[in-house]
Amino acid sequence: MCGIAGTYRWPDGKVVTDRLTDTLAHRGPDGAGRYGHPVGDGEVQLGHRRLAIIDLSETGAQPMVSDGLVLTYNGELYNAPELRAELAAAGVRFRGTSDTEVLLEAWRRWGMDCLPRLRGMFAFGIFDERTGELVLVRDQLGIKPLFLLRRGQGLVFASELKALAAATGGRLEVDHAALVASLLYYWVPDSRCAFREAEKLQPGSWLRCRPDGRVERGRFWNLKDVAAEGRERARAGEQPDLAAIVEESTRRHLLSDVPVATFLSGGLDSSYLTALAARHQPGISAYTIGFRAEDAKFEAMPDDLRYARQVAERFGVDLHEIEIAPNVLDLLAQMTYHLDEPIGDPAAINTYLICTAAREAGVKVMLSGMGADELFAGYRKHLANLIALRYQRVPRPLRRGLSAAVDRLPVATSRRGYRSVRFAKRFLSFADLPEETAFRRSYTMYDQDELLALLDPDLAGTVDDVLTEHADVYQDNDLGDFVNRMCLTDARMFLPGLNLTYTDRSSMAASTEVRVPYVDVEVVKAAFAVPGDRKIVGRQGKAVLKEAATSILPREIVYRPKGLFSAPLRAWMSRDLAPLVREVVNDGELVRSGLLRRDALARMVAEDAAGQQDFSKHLWHVLTLEYWYRDATSGSGQSTRLTA
């Protein structure tokens, strides 16, 4: 895992590439390198920051140069041993043991045709000295990031957006359409970027720059096609051996020349991976978190810690417990910087603090259970949307009466919150809506009218665009299975846009690599070969994964109530962050610029403080957006006028 950067036919490419690479130092504290070569009337410059995981010697250093090919690469290939054996049998002689060299030689032998064969997480740039072409590639599921910016015939790219901002002298214009999307989702979809000129290379795609200025794009892997193939496998009666596939993926993800540990929340996904990892690496370390007792009580959070301890004891895992009582104000500013774009999920703090503790203990690599909920329908929203279909058959007068009664209930008192009331209010906010609208509303922050009331009126058309984009993605398939339609949308939007993004940025901020065995091409293929009625059975989400996990985990872990990898937001908002919320509402940059309306924000704060509505997540995201916006527009000469 590393940080990569570079320029192609860009003015002052050497200086800019050094600046890019320096900004990414946290991603690779073990080494740095740069390569340059003429291209037409310009040059290519490739930079690299190394986090040494496999082949710790200099033979794994980058950019790697070999017989006219040059590679700067961020990621891990979990099928590198098989590819190495195949290439060696064809006569390739390797200098070292790194997967970087395997990737370079695979490209030399197969070119673009090597891409579908790669199993892992990766983003890379590869330059051919003979043709002068630079190709950028991003992995199938968007685990690893790659940002780029084009001006004229020049291009600059990097693992993080902040590097591009630094390299262009802070003269990037905020894209308010991306900020509207951020308000809706509390993250920025992969299709958009917070700065107008910049973009994210899409998952499973490549971009080729030629010396004559031509730029070509293509896709080597498409999740929609994988889902369609899975549907046909299911129709043919093929049932994947999920337990074997998940175990094989976990075993491959342990490939490392440095210590590997796991996240262990005590929930199904992390417990299953930890148990499998302990089978192949006895005595493996695991890290778990707890919160201040008063915060957990106020939030009515489940006691996940006791389950984590139970798993650790049963499988001989060395468990490290971290209590999170953070200085929230300091961490809010710190995480906003590291996350690159306005992302309002406090789980990023948990990830950062766990990775920091692991790194201090000498651990560079962590396994995470990320992705299982999206692929196997494990979120409450998946079950809730199925229940909504039945709820819509209840006579309308009864539904109106129930909605009015629940609306009068408080979500919190001064001493504690009521999770069941919050869930009920959330459910009733979308239960009567059509399928795609209901699914969007079940996990986004606002409905259309609420978002319009919050934003500058000039952005009304942008709101329509953002909502239409969600509908287009949701409907872009021919699956007849409601549950798998939801899973496909999550895997295309929610997973890369939020969960993989904050996992990458938070872990790399602590110079730690996080691997995600569920987000593996073979696991994904298996997931979409499972019909929806095997993913949600009765009121059990992830039913098929739970069935697989019973081969190794005790039933009380497999079928325990779902835990939360989140934070006690209501407690933080009512105590630590209340003064900052008031400041942002009364005199924040978002309000002063006209992007957000003070009266709408003040209404949210009042209703949240009264305990009638739970707007803690909304307000947390407003704080992250405020911090990001201040940094993005301060002293940079950028225009803050509303452009979408």
N, C-alpha and C positions, 0 to 999 in steps of 0.2 A: 504494500500500500504506500502511495507516495503522492506528491503533488507534481503535476506536469504543466508546462506552459510553453509558448512559442510564438513566433511571428513569421509571416510569409509575405515578402515584398512590402514590408512596412517600414516607414521612415525611422531611422535610428533604431533598427531592429535589435542590435546587440544591447544597447542601453535599456530599451524597453523590456527585453526578455529577462535581463538581470533583475529589473525592478519587479516584474511579475514573479520571478522565482523567489526573490527575497520575501515577498508578501506571503508566500506559501510555506515559509520555513517550518511552521508548526506541523505541517503534514509530513515532513521528512527531516527530522533532526540528525539523521545518521550520515548524511552526505549530500553534496550538491554537485551539479555538473551543467555544462552548456556546450553546445555544438553550433558551428556556423558554416555556411556554404553559399557560394554565389548561385543566384537563380535569375536568369534573364538579365534585366537591368536592375535587379535588386539582390536580395539574399534571403535565405531561410535561417532562422535562429531557433534552436530547441533547448529548453531548460528543464531541469529536473531537481526535485528534492526527494531524498531517499529515506524511507522507513524500512530498514533491512529486516526481512522476515524469512526469506528462503535464499540460500547461498549468501552468507554474510560477508563473503570475501569481495575483493575488487572485481572479480569476474562477473559480478552481478551489478556493477555500477552502471549508471545511465547519465546522459543518453548513450545507448549502446550502438557502436559503429562496427559494421562487419561487411566487408566486400561490397561496398556501394549502398548498403541499406543502413538507415539510422532510425532508432526507435526510442521514444520517450513514452513511458508506460506506467499507468496507475492501476493496480489491481492484483488479482490472483487467479491463476488457471488451475482448477482442481483436477482436470484431466491431463495436466502437463506430463505426468509419467508415461501415459499411453502414447501421447503425441511424440514424446521424445523417443520412445522405443521404435515407433513407426518411421520416424525420420532417420534414426540411426541405422535401421535396417536398409534404408534407401541410400546410405553412404554419407550422411551428414556427420561431421565430427564436431563435438561440442567441447568448448573450452572450460565451462563451469557447470553448475547444477541449477542455475536459476530458471524460473519459468519465463523470464524476460527473453532469454536466448531461445527457448523453445518457440515463443511467439514470433520472434524475428525470423527464425528458420522456417516456420510454418508459412509465413507470408512469402518468403522467397520461393518456396516450393509450390504453393497453391494459390498465392495471391488472394483476391477477394473470396475465393472459394473456401478459404480456411475459416472464414468468420462463422458460418453456421456450426462448425465443428468445435468451437471454443465453448468450454463449460466453466463458467466462473463469473467474476465481476471485473469489469475492465473499462478503461477509457484510454485511448492512446493516439499518438501521432506518429506516422511512419513516413520517412522521406527517402526517395530513390534518387541518388546522385546522378544516375545515368539519364533519367527522364526529366528530372527537376520537379517531379510531382510530390505533393504532400497529401496524405490521406488521414483524416480524423475519423475515429470509430468509437462508438459507445455500446456497452453491453446490451443484451437482449431485453432486460427488464428495467434498465435505468438505475442500477444499484450505484454505479459510479458516475459522478457528474462531469460534464464538459461544457463550458461556456465559450462562446466565440463572438467576435465582432468584426464586421467587414466594412472597409471604407475604400471605395474605388476598387482597385485590383489588389489591395492589401488585406491581410487578415491577421488577427491576434486571437489567441485562445489560452485558456487556463482552467484549472480544476475548480476555481472559485471566482465568483463574480467580483468580490472585493479586489482581486488582483487586476481585473480589467479596469475597474474604476481607478485604481492607483496608477496604472500604466498610462491611462489617458488623461491624467492630471485632474481627475474629478469633474471633467466636463461632459458628463453623461446626463441626459435629460430623463427625469422620472417618467415612467409610463403609467399614467393614471388608470388606464384600463386594467393593468396588472394589479394596481392597488384596490380597485373595485372588486376584482376576483378574489384578492386576499381578504377583503372584508367579508365576502360571502362565505368563503371556505375556511378562513383563518390560515391559509397557505396559498402559495402562488402555483397554479397548475404548470406542468412542464411545457405546455404550449405557449406560455407567456413568460416574460422576463421583466423584472422590476425597472430596468433601464431600457429605453426605447431602441437604441442601436444594437444592444446585445441580444443573444438568443441562446437557447439550450439545444445542443444536438440531441435529437430525439432517441429514445431507447431503440436498440436494434437497427440503427442506421449509420450511414457513413457519408462523408463529404470529401471530395477530391478537388484540390487546387492545382491548376496547370500553369506553367510559366507564361502562356499566352493570355492569361487572365480569365480563362474559362473556369467555371466552378460547376461541378456535377454533384448530384445527391442521389442516394439510393437507400433501400431498406433490405436487410438480409434476414430479418426475423420479424414476424408480425403476430402479436398476441391474439388478434381476432382470428387469424387462420388456425392458430393452435387450439383455440376454443372450439372452432368448427370441426377440426379433426377429432377432438375429444368427444364431441357430441356423436360423431359417426362411430367411434369406438364403443361408446356406451350403447348405441342402438344395435351394434353387432354383438352385444353381450360380453364385451371384453371388460373385465374388472381388474384394475391394477392392484398389485400387492403393495398397498400403501406403506405398511410397516417396513417391508424390505427396502422400498425406495427411499423413505425418510432416513432409515439407518445408514444406507449406502451414502446418501448425501452428507449426513453428519460425519461419517468416517472420512470422507474426502475433505471436508472443511477443517479437519484437524491437521492437515498437511502443513508443517511449519518447522523451521529450525530454531524457533524461540518458544517460550512457554505460551500455552493457550488456556484461557479460562472461559467461563460462561456467565451470562446474566441468569439469575435465578430468582424470579419474582414469587415463585410458589404457585403460579398458574400452570395450566396444562402445557402450553407451548414451550416455555422455558424449562419446565420440569422434565418433559419428554426428551428434549435435546440434551439436557444435563445428564439424565440417566443413560442415554445412548452414548454420550461422550465418555462417561465414566466407565462404560463397558469396554471401550477401546483405549482409554487412557486413565487407568485407575489412579485415584487420588487427585484428580483434576480439581482446581480451585474454582469457586463460584462466588459471585458478588450479588448481594441483595440490599434493599433499602427499607428503612422505616421512617416514620415522621414523628415529630413531637406529639406526645400523647394528647395534648389539648387540641392540636390541629386535626389529628385523625378522628377524635371524638366529635368535634364540631362538624366535620365533613361526613360523618357516619361511614368512614372507610372500613372495608373488611380487613381482618387481621391476616394479611398475606404472609407475615413473617413466620408464623408457626408452621405453615405448609412448607415454606422454603427449608426450615430446619428439619422437618420430617424427611424431605427428599434427600437432603445432604446426609443425614444420619443413615438412611437406608442404603445409599449407594457409595458411602465412603468418600464423600466430597468435602473438601476443605472450604467451609463457608465463611465468607467475610461479610459482616453486617455493618452497614453505614447508616447512621441516623441523619436524616436531612433536616437540619434546622438552619437553613441558609440565610445569609444576609440577602434578602430577596432583591433589594434595590440595586446592590452591586451586581448581582447575577443577571438581573434583567438587562442592564446595559451591556454586560459582557456577552451574554448569549445573543442579543440582537446583532452585535457586531459579527460574531462567528457564524450565525445562520445565513448571512448574506442577503436574504430577502425577509420581508415581514412575515414571520411564522408564529402563530399564537398558541402553540402547544407546549405547555409547561413540562411535558415529558422530556423535552430536550435538556432541561436542567438535570433531571434524574440521570440521563445518559452521560452527560458531561461529568457529573460528580462521581458516578460509578467508574467511568474510564480513568478519571484522574486518580482515584484511589488504587485502581488496578495498576496503572502506570508507575505509581510511587512504590508499589510492591514488586516491580520488575516485569509486569505482564504487558506485552505489546499487542496481543491478539485476543479478542473476545468473540464468543458465539452468542447470537441473539435469536429469539423466537419470532422476530419480525416477519410478517407476511402470512402467517397461518390463518389469521382472522379474515383477511381479504380473500384468500383462495378457497377457504373451506367454510365460509359463512359463519364466522364466530362472533361477530359484533351483535349487540342488542338490536341495532337498526335492521339487520337482516330478518330476525324473527319478528320484530315489530311490524315490518312491512307485510309479512305474511299474515299476521294477525289482523292487520288493517283491512285486508281483503274480506275477512269474515266479519269484521266490525261494520263494514259498509252494508251488510245485509240486515243489520239491526234497524228497526223502524226509525225514521228520521226524528220524530218527536222525542223518543227516548235518548237519541244521541245528543239532541240539543239540551235536554235536561241534565244529562251527565256532564256535558261540557261546561254548562253554567255552574254546576256544583263544584267541579274541580277547579274552575277558574277562581273561585272564592277562597280556596285553601291556601295557606301560607306555605312557602318552600323552606322557610327557616324562622326560628325565633332568635333572640339574642344569644342563646346558649348552644343551639344545635341546628343542623339542617335536616330536612326530611327528604331522603333520596327517593322514596316511593312517590311522593307528590311531584317532585321534579320530573321523574320518568313519566308520570301520568300526563302532566301538562305538555311535555315534549311529544308524547304519542298523539294526543288530541290535536296538536298543531298541524299534523299531516295526515291523520287517519282517513279523512274524507276526500283526499285529493287523488287525481289520476296517477297511474303507476310511476311514470318517470318523475313527475313533479313531487310526488310523495317521497320517493327515494331520495331525491335531492334535498328536500326539506328535512328529512330525517337525520341528516348529518351536517347540514350547513347552518350558518348562524342566523340568517334572516330570510323571511319571505320577501317577495318582490316589493310589496308596499312598504315594509319596514326598511328595506335597503334604500328605496327612493326617498323616504322621509329623513334618512340619516345623511344622505349625500347632497352635494351641490346639484341643483336642478339641471345644470348643463350636462351632467353625466347620465341623464336618464337613458339616452340611447346606448351608452356603454353597458348599463345594467342589462338591457335587452340582449346585447351581444353576448355577454357572459352567460346569461341563462340559456340562450340558444345553443351556445357551445356545449354546455352540459347535456342538453337534449340530443344534440347531434352525436356525441360520443356514446350516450346510453343506447341510442337507437341504431348505431352502426354495427349491426350483427343480425344474423338470422336464427338466433337461438330461440327455441320454443320454451325454454326453461327459465322461469322467473328468477329463481335463486341464482342460477349461473349467469343470468344477465346482470344481476347486482354484483356478483363476484368479478365479472369481466370489467365492469365499469370501475370498480375499486382497484383492480390490478392495473388498469390503464391510467387512472387519475389519482386516486387517494394514496396508493402505495408509493409511486415515484414522486408525486408532488409534495407529500407530507412525510410519511414515515421513513422512507429511505433517505430523504433529504436531511431531516434533522438528525438521523442516526449517523450519516456520513460527517456532517459538519461538527456535531457535538463530540464525536469520538476523535476526529482528527484534530480538533482544538486541543485535545489532551494527548496528541501524538500516539493514538491507539487505533488499531485496525479492528473494525467490527465486521464479522462475517454472518451471513443470513442463510442458513441451510434450507429453510423452507422456500426461499426465493431462488430456486435452482431450476434450470430448464426442465430437468426430468421430473421434479416434484410438481412443477406447474403443468406439464403435460398430463401427469396422473390426476391432478386436481380437476382439470376440465373433462376428464373421462369419467368423472363421478357425477351421476345425476343429482339434481338439487334435492330430491326427496330422500337422498342418503346423506346429504350434508345437514339438513335440518329435519329431525325426526321428533314429532311431538313438539315439546318446548326445548329440545336439546339442539343447540347450534354446534357446528363442527363434529357432528355425530360420527362420521366416518373416521375422522382423525382420532377421536376418543376411542373408538373401537380398536384402531391400530395400537394406540398407546397402552391399552390394557395388557398387551403382551409383555410389558416391562414395568409399568407403574401400578401402584395400588389403586383400587377403584375410588377410594375417598379423595385421592388427588385428581384423578381423571374427571370425576363427576362433582367436584366441589363447585360452589357458586363462582361465577366469573369474577376475577380480580381486576384491578385497575392499575395500569402503569401510567399514573398521572400524579397530580399534586393537590394539596388541600387549598384550592383556589379561594373558596369562600372565606376561609380563615385568613388567608393572606390579604384578601381585599378588605376585609373588615378591620384588620389590624395594621399590618406592615405597610400596605400600599394605599390606604385611604387618603392620606394627604396628597400623594402623587396623582391619584385619580382626580381630585378636586382641582389641582393645578392644570392638568391637561384639559379638563372640561372648560375651565374659566379662561385660560390663557395659553393653550397649547398651539403649536405650529399648525396642526391639522385644522383647528378651528379658525385661527387667524388667516390661514391661506384660503379659507373658504371650501376646502375639501370636505370637511365634516361640519354638521350644523350643531351649534351649541345647545339649542333647545332640545333636540332629540337625545343628545348625550346626557344632558341633565335629567331628562325624564327617566332614562335607563338607570342612572345612579340612584335616583329617588326610589324607584320601584324595587331595586335590588336591596337598598338599605332598609326598606320597610318589610322585606321578607316576602313580598307578594310574588315576585318573579326572581328567577335565578339568572342574573346577567353577569355572573363572575367571569365566565369564559369570554363573553363579548368584551368586557372591560379590560381583561388581561390582554386581549388581542389589540384593543385600541392603544394600550400602553406600548406594546411591542411596535406597533405601526408608528406611533409618535416618536419613539426613540430612533427607529430606522429613518423616518422622514427627516428628522432634525439632522441626522448625520449625512443623509444623502443630499440635502439642500444647503447645508451651512458652508459658507465661505468658498463655494465652488463656482460661483458665477452661473449656476444653472437657473433656468427659468422655472418658476413654480406655478406658472399659469396652468390651468386645467386643460390638458390635451389628451385625447383618447383615441 
